[in-house]
Amino acid sequence: MLFRDCPPETRTLLGAQLVFNLGFFAVIPFLAGAMRSDYGLGAAAVGLVLGARTFSQQGMFLLGGILADRWGARRSILTGCLVRISGYATLLGASDLPLFLLGAVLTGAGGALFSPALEAQLSHADQPAPPGTKRRSVFVWLAITGEIGAVLGPLLGSALLGWGFDAALTAGIAVFAAVTVLLWWRLPAPPARTDTAPADTADTADTADTAGRRPSVPSRPALGCLRDRRFLAFCALGSVNLLAYNQLYFAIPVELERRGLGQAWLGGLFLLASVLTLSLQLPVAGLARRVGSGPTLSAGFVLLAAAFAVAAGTAVHPGGPTAEAVAPVLITVAVLVLGHMALTPTILSLVPAFLHARDASGQGDVSGRGAYYGLVATCGGIAVLVGNTVLGRLVDATDRFQWWAGTPWAPLVLLALLSAVAIPRMLPDRRPPGISASPSIEHHDEKAS
């Protein structure tokens, strides 16, 4: 859909995502430096704090989704904002490792409460496009607004660091406080609900402005999504997307060092990723809408495999070529970002179809949308944790035993190709009559029929 055609509550949620990312990226990228330079903490302590923050967010996404189903989107989103404020306030008062660790965990937990509820609620507005229109999935706009916040956040943080890290934290608290007040005012409270409400009210009612109005019925088993084997396979294969994109933060910096390139190049690569996302996300989404969900997923994973194949084919051992090694890294990042742009909105927009298909099958153990979206994110976090651990060991072993320099990239190529082949087979087979689907789901069903 066009942004101006989004319901008011949807625009509010997209704006909240932008501000949420702005407040996050104004602080967290500078946390490690502040802990080391301002408070004298060692590398092990810094690694523990950053790891705890990531794990508390990614690991708790499923729990956050379950709470969103039970509490309703509005309450979960507001609670997530308040928890993140408490995390920043704890970091502001921290002077030793325990308080930094507590602040990091609270910061991650706030995101785990906020994001699944936001995504689940936005999915209600992800309606099919009428014939002849160019309506885009709401998750395309989520990717764009989130990226804007991710670009502006570090700029704000850099400007505030002149007054010290405490100034950046104070600004972050102010940003989250402002978005909390805005959401409390703009998101309507859910209507009173009785326990006898139909089990599929939250997911099948026609909706246009739905923010915070339809929490899922608590009688549904909270972990029913874990019994949806097709969806579990979809999440496992889809998690390769997050693992691949995370290499911008892990393997790409390592590769720059191996190629003898300075870390100054890393900022340029992140800028390239942001520019590509902001300029090409809409055209990529339009192409995805025309070709359908299955082909888009396959093409996206093929692009990821191609990106890692370029990295593998041009990899060098430490001390190898320098200046001529820049172009392959630029190509790797560009192709990786293109694949990520194709995959992320498509994966998110397909989640409700699994709920509808499971409802239609007559199985009663179906979780609400929040749990399903939470499981997608949690699987991605597990993939990043396990994948980066294995990849790090491969990098060390490759240098130690002088294996082929592209060895660390080979598993990523294979995983991406496996997902490209297998994930279209995991898509729901059918949708019950009268159920609204996202544009990508609608197109996939037309192609399948």
Summary of the structure (lengths in Angstrom):
residues: 449
radius of gyration: 21.7
end to end distance: 24.1
largest distance: 68.6
contacts: 1663
relative contact order: 0.15
helix: 76%
strand: 0%
